[in-house]
Amino acid sequence: MSALEEKREGEIAYREAVPARQSGDPVLLLHGFPESSYMWRHLMPALANAGRRAIAPDLPGYGDSPPDLPGTWERQVEAVERFRAALDLDRAALVLHDWGGLIGLRWACDNPGVASAIVVANTGFFPDGKWHGMANMLRTEGEGERLVSELDRTGMTRMLRAVGRGFGDEAIHQYFKAFTTEEGRRGILDLYRSGDFEKLEPYAGKLAALGVPLLALWGEDDVFAPPAGAYRFAKEVPDAKVIVIEDAGHFVFEDDPRRCAEEVPAFLAEAETA
């Protein structure tokens, strides 16, 4: 298996897996909340072994990247573009999970031509979307501040393991980093409070207009973004493919890393020959 390297570009920490011989577009992987590039630890070597350079940043405020306040949705999109430009990635396949989907799809639609294929997992991109209970707490003044200030490592462990079976001690350590500073906690609240789904109204039809192959890869038991979202992507993007993985939830890459490491490279190979 190809080894993961930990690197830094300016303020952005990232992980990279480089193939012995590159045979396809590089892959840019954007994590969700409250994770970091560590969530891609199983998939990235599989992509490199399939001949693809795999690059996964820690978005500002997560993992080993310091916050860039205000940590809004828009500012995260801008950070992705700066990172892409710094690494001179003219074109890349995208693999996106959770908030990484909301950030990455907005970025891709703002920059037509940068995405050669897209994998979306347990996310959304719909102006009539609704936030779940914890997200609504984060979006509420006072309640959100209390939640992020009182959450300790034990609480995060309990919270994540209640909704996913793949969270080992090292994963908890990596993902808790976002909560360890006042600036990090502020950035979390900024992100959720900027997450008004109405902002997606101008993007109607833009994802389909990109004209690139799309795979919606979902955990069947997702309590935050149910599998209906996968089929909605398929309805909105012609010829999109849907794979729903049984016995996996919202954190599908933690719950069934082996299956994900099979399906994503296979889809990208298929998309390249389509």
N, C-alpha and C positions, 0 to 999 in steps of 0.2 A: 504494500500500500504506500502511496505517496505521503510524504511527511508534511505536516502543517507548519508553516513558518509564521511567527508573530512579527509584525512590522509596524511602521508608523509613517504617515504622510502628513506633515504639519501636526495639527492637533488630533488627527484621526488615527486611532489604532486600528489595525486590521490584521486578519489572518489570510494566508494565501497558500494554495497548493498548486505547484507547477508540474505539468506533465513532462515526462521524458521527451515526448515528441508531440507538439501541438497539432491537432487535426480538426479543430472547430473553433467557433467564436468563444472568447472568454465568457465566464459566467459571473455575474454580479449578484450577490446574495444579501438581502436586507432583512434583518431580524425584526421580531415583534417585541411587544412589551410583556414582561419586564426583562426580556432576555438580552443577549449580546451575540457577537459573532461566534461565541462558543457553541451556540445551538446547532451550528452547521458542521460540527466536528466529525460526524459520521459521513455526511454527504460530500464534503469537499474532497477527501481522498478518492472517493468513487468517481467524481467528476474528472479529477486529474488522471486517474487510471484509464478513463475513457478518452483521454487526449485533450482535455479542456483545462485551461488555466482558471482556477476558482478563486474569487476574491470576495471577502466578506468584511466590511467595516463594522466597527462598533459605532453606531450612530451617536452624535454628541450627547453626553450625559449618561451613556451606558457602557458597561464593560470598562475599558481602560481609556476611553475618550472623555475628556473633561466636558462639562456642560458648556453650551454656547447660548447664553440667555438673551432674549426670551426663547425658551425651548419649544416654540410653536411648530405646528404642522408645516407652515410655510418655510420656516427657518430650517427645518429638517430636509425639505425638498431642495433648498438652496445648498445645503451641505453635501447632498448626494451629487449635485452638479459640479461643485468645486472638487470633490474627490475624483469624479470621473475625469475631469479636465486635467487634474494633477497627474493621474496615472495614464493619461493619453489613451483612454478607451474610446475609440471611435464608434464601436458597435459591440454589443454584448447581449447574451441571453440573460434574462432576469429570473431569479427565484425569490419569491416574496411571501412573507408570513405575517399575519395579524397587522399591526401598525406599519410594518414594512411594506404591506400591500397598499395601504392608503397613501403612504409616502412615495413608494416606487411607481405606482400606476400614475399618480399625478405628475411625477417627474417625466415618465415616459411619454405621456400625452403632451406635456409642455415641450418636449424635445423629439418630435417625430424623426424616426430613422435611427435612433440610438439602440432600440430594442430589436433583436432578431427573433426572439421567441420569449414567451412569458409563462412561468409557472406561478400560479397563485394558490395559496394555502390558507384556509380558515381566516378569510378576510372579507372585505366588501369594498364596493366602489359605487354606491348607489345613493342618490340624494334623498331618498325616503328611508334611509337607514335609521335604526334605533340603538341607543346605547344600552348595555346591560347594567345590572345593579351596581357592581363595583365601579364601573366607569362613571355612572351617574353620581356616585359618592365623590369621586375625584373631581368632577365638574362643579360640585356644590361648594360655595365659599364656606369656610369654617370646617365643614365635614371633611373635605379633602385634606386640608392642612392637618387635621387631627389624625387621619388615616396614615399619611406618609410619615408623620413624626413618631407615631406610636408603633409602627410596624418594625419589629426586630427580626433577627435571623430565624429565631424559632417560629415566629408567626409566619414568615415567608415560607419556611419549610412546610409547615402545616397547610398553608394555602395552596402551594403548588402541587404538593403530593395528593391533595384532595381531588385534583382535576387532571393529573398526569402521572403515569407510573415510571417515567424514565428519569426523574430528577434525583440524581445522586448527590452526594455531599459537595463535590466539586462544582456541579452545575449550580447548586444553591449559592455557593461562595461567589461564583462569577456573576450571577444575576442580582445578588444583593448589593453589589457595588453602587448601583444607581441610587440607593437609599442612604448612603453613608455620609453624604454632605448636605448642607442646607441648600447649596446651589443645585445639586442633583434632585433633591425633593421638589424644589421650585420648578425645575425643568419638566418634571413629570406632570405637575399640575398645569403648567403652560401648555403642554402637548394636548392633554385631554380637554382643556377649556377652549382651545382653538379648534377642536374637532367638530365643528358644526357641519352636519352632512349637507346642508343647503349649499355649501361651497362647491359641491360637485355638480350642481345644475348646469354650469357652463361646459361641463365635460361630457354631456349627453352625446353619445355616438362616437366620441373621440377614440375610445379604446378599440372599437371595431374598425375605425378608420385607419388605425395603424397597420392593419392587414398582415399581422404576424400570427403564427400558430400559438394557441393558448391551451394550457392544461390547468384545470381546477382540481387540485389534489387535496382531499379533505379527510379529516377524521370523522367517522360516522357518529360518534357520541359527543360532538362538540356542543357544549351548553351555552357558549357565548355567540358563536356564529354557526348556526345549524346548517346541515348539508344542503338545504334549499338554496343557500347562497351559491353553491357550486353550480347548480343547474340554472340559476339566473345568469351567471357568467356565460354558460353555454348557450342560453337563449339570446344574449346580447352580442356575442361574438360568433360569427359564422364558423362552423366546423370545429368549434372548441371541443376539447376532450375532457371527460370527467372521470376521475377515479376516486371512489369513496372507500376508505380503508376501515374494515371492521375492527372492533376492539381498540380503537384509537379515538382520542378526543381532540380538543382544540390544539394541544401541543403535539401534533402528529409526528413531527420529526424527533421528538423525545420518546413517544410511545412506541413507534415502529420504525426505528432508523434503518433497519435492514431493507424493509419494503420500499421506503422512500429512496434509499440509495440504489435501488434497482430501477424504480419507475422514472425518476427524473433524468438520468443519463439516457435511458432508452427513449423517452419522449424527445429529448433534444436531438438525438441522432435521427429519429424519424422526421422531426420538423425540418432538419437540414436537407433532407432528400425529397421533401414534399414539393 
